[in-house]
């Protein structure tokens, strides 16, 4: 998402956001930030699939499985992957370019979780820039040197 916003002082700001597929570490030297990677997730998915195949293959032919049970199981298995994808962190950036009247360029960055939250925050940042020429310091964005 990218928006062009004119500040109250006349500067043009670019407000953009992008999804982060990996959780950024808050501190680069944090010793306990150990990620197991994708291995445990893949292994658990394989175990669930194998158990499902075994369950289906051992079910007698006389057993009738209602459609609502199959739908409920599909929804249950899809809940966490969908939640994971909707709650990914987004990087929100607001930047202005230098102007001929000696106003320096500015860069503000921050992180927001969730698709709907990032849209709301981008709207708030745009509104603050239009009214006050800067993003709100109380919000998720902080100035970057």
For each residue, the residues with C-beta under 8 A, 3 or more apart:
1: 16 17 118 119 122
2: 14 15 16
3: 14 15 16 122 126
4: 12 13 14 15
5: 12 13 14 15 126 129 130
6: 10 11 12 13 130
7: 10 11 12 13 96 129 130 133 134
8: 129 130 131 132 133
9: 103 133
10: 6 7 99
11: 6 7 96 97 99 103 133
12: 4 5 6 7 96 97
13: 4 5 6 7 94 95 96 129
14: 2 3 4 5 93 94 95 96
15: 2 3 4 5 92 93 94 122 125 126 129
16: 1 2 3 92 93
17: 1 90 91 92 93 112 118 122
18: 90 91 93
19: 88 89 90
20: 23 24 88 89 90 91 111
21: 88
22:
23: 20 35 89
24: 20 89 111
25: 28 30 33
26: 30
27: 30 33
28: 25
29:
30: 25 26 27 33
31:
32:
33: 25 27 30
34:
35: 23
36: 39 40
37: 40
38: 41 42
39: 36 42 43
40: 36 37 43 44
41: 38 44 45
42: 38 39 45 46
43: 39 40 46 47
44: 40 41 47 48
45: 41 42 48 49
46: 42 43 49 50
47: 43 44 50 51
48: 44 45 51 52 77
49: 45 46 52 53
50: 46 47 53 54
51: 47 48 54 55
52: 48 49 55 56
53: 49 50 56 57
54: 50 51 57 58
55: 51 52 58 59
56: 52 53 59
57: 53 54
58: 54 55
59: 55 56 63 65
60: 63
61:
62:
63: 59 60
64:
65: 59 69 70
66: 69 70
67: 70 71
68: 71 72
69: 65 66 72 73
70: 65 66 67 73 74
71: 67 68 74 75
72: 68 69 75 76
73: 69 70 76 77
74: 70 71 77 78
75: 71 72 78 79
76: 72 73 79
77: 48 73 74
78: 74 75 81 82
79: 75 76 82 83
80: 83 84
81: 78 84 85
82: 78 79 85 86
83: 79 80 86 87
84: 80 81 87 88
85: 81 82 88
86: 82 83 114 115
87: 83 84 113 114
88: 19 20 21 84 85 113 114
89: 19 20 23 24 111 112 113
90: 17 18 19 20 111 112 113 114 115 117 118
91: 17 18 20 109 110 111
92: 15 16 17 109 110 111 112 118 121 122 125 140 141
93: 14 15 16 17 18 107 108 109
94: 13 14 15 106 107 108 109 125 129 135 141
95: 13 14 105 106 107 108
96: 7 11 12 13 14 103 105 106
97: 11 12 105
98: 102 103 104 105
99: 10 11 102 103
100:
101:
102: 98 99
103: 9 11 96 98 99
104: 98
105: 95 96 97 98
106: 94 95 96 134 143
107: 93 94 95 143 144
108: 93 94 95 125 134 135 141 142 143 144
109: 91 92 93 94 141 142 144
110: 91 92 121 139 140 141 142
111: 20 24 89 90 91 92 140
112: 17 89 90 92 117 118 121 140
113: 87 88 89 90 117
114: 86 87 88 90 117 118
115: 86 90 118 119
116: 119 120
117: 90 112 113 114 120 121
118: 1 17 90 92 112 114 115 121 122
119: 1 115 116 122 123
120: 116 117 123 124
121: 92 110 112 117 118 124 125 139 140
122: 1 3 15 17 92 118 119 125 126
123: 119 120 126 127
124: 120 121 127 128 136 139
125: 15 92 94 108 121 122 128 129 135 136 139 141
126: 3 5 15 122 123 129 130
127: 123 124 130 131
128: 124 125 131 132 134 135 136 139
129: 5 7 8 13 15 94 125 126 132 133 134 135
130: 5 6 7 8 126 127
131: 8 127 128
132: 8 128 129 136
133: 7 8 9 11 129
134: 7 106 108 128 129 137
135: 94 108 125 128 129 139 141
136: 124 125 128 132 139 141
137: 134 142
138:
139: 110 121 124 125 128 135 136
140: 92 110 111 112 121
141: 92 94 108 109 110 125 135 136
142: 108 109 110 137
143: 106 107 108
144: 107 108 109
145:
